Amino acid sequence: MCPYCGAVAIVDDGNKVYQTTAHGPMWICANYPDCDAYVGAHPDGKPLGTLANAELRRLRQQVHKAFNPIWKDGALSRGEAYGWLAAAMGLNRQTAHIGQFDVEQCKQALEICQEKNANP
């Protein structure tokens, strides 16, 4: 279900959203493009997170941009970095996934990651 308009979400090949490039499977609000909510999917169709509108997608991208250097520099594994972020946000490791974050959680994660990057 779409958290914005209540419509069902459908699995699509992504051509509705990305007309010029092959994207792979996506979950898209049935009311797209009137409702601009979608999320990418694994090749097997499992969603990468929750449906997100433009604001939330932008914030998730910003969080990934701030979070990824924390583990990609090799100091922590990806799993360890997610564990660190979960603890810093007061979440359990299983729920600490950027694709599951809402707007407020993204803002919190962004602040935490930017602080970590500024003070490694």
MIMAR-96409 format. One record per residue (C-alpha): residue in one letter; chain; residue number from 0; x, y, z. Coordinates in steps of 0.1 Angstrom, whole numbers. Layout:
BEGIN
<site code="a" unit="A" pos="NUM" X="X" Y="Y" Z="Z"/>
...
END
This chain:
BEGIN
<site code="m" unit="A" pos="0" X="0" Y="0" Z="0"/>
<site code="c" unit="A" pos="1" X="11" Y="35" Z="-8"/>
<site code="p" unit="A" pos="2" X="17" Y="55" Z="24"/>
<site code="y" unit="A" pos="3" X="8" Y="87" Z="6"/>
<site code="c" unit="A" pos="4" X="-24" Y="80" Z="-12"/>
<site code="g" unit="A" pos="5" X="-35" Y="45" Z="0"/>
<site code="a" unit="A" pos="6" X="-34" Y="29" Z="-35"/>
<site code="v" unit="A" pos="7" X="-18" Y="-5" Z="-40"/>
<site code="a" unit="A" pos="8" X="18" Y="-8" Z="-52"/>
<site code="i" unit="A" pos="9" X="26" Y="-28" Z="-83"/>
<site code="v" unit="A" pos="10" X="58" Y="-44" Z="-95"/>
<site code="d" unit="A" pos="11" X="68" Y="-29" Z="-128"/>
<site code="d" unit="A" pos="12" X="100" Y="-29" Z="-150"/>
<site code="g" unit="A" pos="13" X="107" Y="8" Z="-141"/>
<site code="n" unit="A" pos="14" X="100" Y="21" Z="-176"/>
<site code="k" unit="A" pos="15" X="72" Y="43" Z="-163"/>
<site code="v" unit="A" pos="16" X="97" Y="61" Z="-141"/>
<site code="y" unit="A" pos="17" X="129" Y="59" Z="-161"/>
<site code="q" unit="A" pos="18" X="118" Y="62" Z="-198"/>
<site code="t" unit="A" pos="19" X="154" Y="65" Z="-211"/>
<site code="t" unit="A" pos="20" X="172" Y="37" Z="-192"/>
<site code="a" unit="A" pos="21" X="167" Y="1" Z="-183"/>
<site code="h" unit="A" pos="22" X="163" Y="1" Z="-145"/>
<site code="g" unit="A" pos="23" X="151" Y="-33" Z="-134"/>
<site code="p" unit="A" pos="24" X="121" Y="-41" Z="-112"/>
<site code="m" unit="A" pos="25" X="105" Y="-14" Z="-91"/>
<site code="w" unit="A" pos="26" X="75" Y="-11" Z="-68"/>
<site code="i" unit="A" pos="27" X="54" Y="18" Z="-80"/>
<site code="c" unit="A" pos="28" X="22" Y="34" Z="-67"/>
<site code="a" unit="A" pos="29" X="-7" Y="24" Z="-89"/>
<site code="n" unit="A" pos="30" X="-16" Y="61" Z="-91"/>
<site code="y" unit="A" pos="31" X="18" Y="70" Z="-106"/>
<site code="p" unit="A" pos="32" X="25" Y="96" Z="-119"/>
<site code="d" unit="A" pos="33" X="-2" Y="115" Z="-100"/>
<site code="c" unit="A" pos="34" X="13" Y="100" Z="-68"/>
<site code="d" unit="A" pos="35" X="51" Y="100" Z="-72"/>
<site code="a" unit="A" pos="36" X="59" Y="71" Z="-49"/>
<site code="y" unit="A" pos="37" X="82" Y="43" Z="-58"/>
<site code="v" unit="A" pos="38" X="111" Y="22" Z="-47"/>
<site code="g" unit="A" pos="39" X="136" Y="0" Z="-65"/>
<site code="a" unit="A" pos="40" X="136" Y="-38" Z="-61"/>
<site code="h" unit="A" pos="41" X="160" Y="-67" Z="-61"/>
<site code="p" unit="A" pos="42" X="161" Y="-88" Z="-92"/>
<site code="d" unit="A" pos="43" X="137" Y="-113" Z="-75"/>
<site code="g" unit="A" pos="44" X="112" Y="-84" Z="-70"/>
<site code="k" unit="A" pos="45" X="117" Y="-79" Z="-33"/>
<site code="p" unit="A" pos="46" X="115" Y="-42" Z="-25"/>
<site code="l" unit="A" pos="47" X="147" Y="-24" Z="-15"/>
<site code="g" unit="A" pos="48" X="127" Y="-4" Z="10"/>
<site code="t" unit="A" pos="49" X="94" Y="14" Z="15"/>
<site code="l" unit="A" pos="50" X="77" Y="34" Z="-12"/>
<site code="a" unit="A" pos="51" X="91" Y="70" Z="-12"/>
<site code="n" unit="A" pos="52" X="80" Y="103" Z="-26"/>
<site code="a" unit="A" pos="53" X="105" Y="127" Z="-42"/>
<site code="e" unit="A" pos="54" X="114" Y="143" Z="-8"/>
<site code="l" unit="A" pos="55" X="121" Y="110" Z="9"/>
<site code="r" unit="A" pos="56" X="140" Y="96" Z="-21"/>
<site code="r" unit="A" pos="57" X="163" Y="127" Z="-21"/>
<site code="l" unit="A" pos="58" X="169" Y="124" Z="17"/>
<site code="r" unit="A" pos="59" X="177" Y="86" Z="14"/>
<site code="q" unit="A" pos="60" X="202" Y="94" Z="-14"/>
<site code="q" unit="A" pos="61" X="218" Y="121" Z="9"/>
<site code="v" unit="A" pos="62" X="220" Y="96" Z="37"/>
<site code="h" unit="A" pos="63" X="237" Y="70" Z="15"/>
<site code="k" unit="A" pos="64" X="262" Y="96" Z="3"/>
<site code="a" unit="A" pos="65" X="271" Y="104" Z="39"/>
<site code="f" unit="A" pos="66" X="269" Y="68" Z="52"/>
<site code="n" unit="A" pos="67" X="287" Y="49" Z="25"/>
<site code="p" unit="A" pos="68" X="322" Y="64" Z="32"/>
<site code="i" unit="A" pos="69" X="320" Y="52" Z="68"/>
<site code="w" unit="A" pos="70" X="322" Y="16" Z="56"/>
<site code="k" unit="A" pos="71" X="338" Y="19" Z="22"/>
<site code="d" unit="A" pos="72" X="370" Y="33" Z="36"/>
<site code="g" unit="A" pos="73" X="376" Y="-1" Z="52"/>
<site code="a" unit="A" pos="74" X="375" Y="9" Z="88"/>
<site code="l" unit="A" pos="75" X="342" Y="-9" Z="93"/>
<site code="s" unit="A" pos="76" X="324" Y="-36" Z="74"/>
<site code="r" unit="A" pos="77" X="291" Y="-26" Z="59"/>
<site code="g" unit="A" pos="78" X="273" Y="-47" Z="86"/>
<site code="e" unit="A" pos="79" X="294" Y="-31" Z="114"/>
<site code="a" unit="A" pos="80" X="286" Y="4" Z="100"/>
<site code="y" unit="A" pos="81" X="248" Y="-4" Z="100"/>
<site code="g" unit="A" pos="82" X="252" Y="-17" Z="136"/>
<site code="w" unit="A" pos="83" X="269" Y="16" Z="146"/>
<site code="l" unit="A" pos="84" X="242" Y="37" Z="129"/>
<site code="a" unit="A" pos="85" X="215" Y="16" Z="145"/>
<site code="a" unit="A" pos="86" X="230" Y="21" Z="180"/>
<site code="a" unit="A" pos="87" X="235" Y="59" Z="173"/>
<site code="m" unit="A" pos="88" X="198" Y="62" Z="163"/>
<site code="g" unit="A" pos="89" X="185" Y="40" Z="191"/>
<site code="l" unit="A" pos="90" X="172" Y="14" Z="166"/>
<site code="n" unit="A" pos="91" X="178" Y="-24" Z="165"/>
<site code="r" unit="A" pos="92" X="201" Y="-36" Z="137"/>
<site code="q" unit="A" pos="93" X="172" Y="-53" Z="119"/>
<site code="t" unit="A" pos="94" X="153" Y="-20" Z="115"/>
<site code="a" unit="A" pos="95" X="183" Y="2" Z="107"/>
<site code="h" unit="A" pos="96" X="182" Y="2" Z="69"/>
<site code="i" unit="A" pos="97" X="182" Y="34" Z="50"/>
<site code="g" unit="A" pos="98" X="155" Y="21" Z="25"/>
<site code="q" unit="A" pos="99" X="132" Y="17" Z="55"/>
<site code="f" unit="A" pos="100" X="138" Y="52" Z="70"/>
<site code="d" unit="A" pos="101" X="111" Y="79" Z="70"/>
<site code="v" unit="A" pos="102" X="119" Y="116" Z="66"/>
<site code="e" unit="A" pos="103" X="127" Y="122" Z="103"/>
<site code="q" unit="A" pos="104" X="149" Y="91" Z="105"/>
<site code="c" unit="A" pos="105" X="168" Y="102" Z="74"/>
<site code="k" unit="A" pos="106" X="174" Y="137" Z="89"/>
<site code="q" unit="A" pos="107" X="187" Y="120" Z="121"/>
<site code="a" unit="A" pos="108" X="209" Y="96" Z="102"/>
<site code="l" unit="A" pos="109" X="223" Y="123" Z="80"/>
<site code="e" unit="A" pos="110" X="232" Y="144" Z="110"/>
<site code="i" unit="A" pos="111" X="249" Y="114" Z="127"/>
<site code="c" unit="A" pos="112" X="268" Y="104" Z="96"/>
<site code="q" unit="A" pos="113" X="279" Y="140" Z="87"/>
<site code="e" unit="A" pos="114" X="292" Y="143" Z="123"/>
<site code="k" unit="A" pos="115" X="311" Y="110" Z="120"/>
<site code="n" unit="A" pos="116" X="326" Y="121" Z="87"/>
<site code="a" unit="A" pos="117" X="337" Y="154" Z="101"/>
<site code="n" unit="A" pos="118" X="353" Y="137" Z="131"/>
<site code="p" unit="A" pos="119" X="365" Y="103" Z="120"/>
END
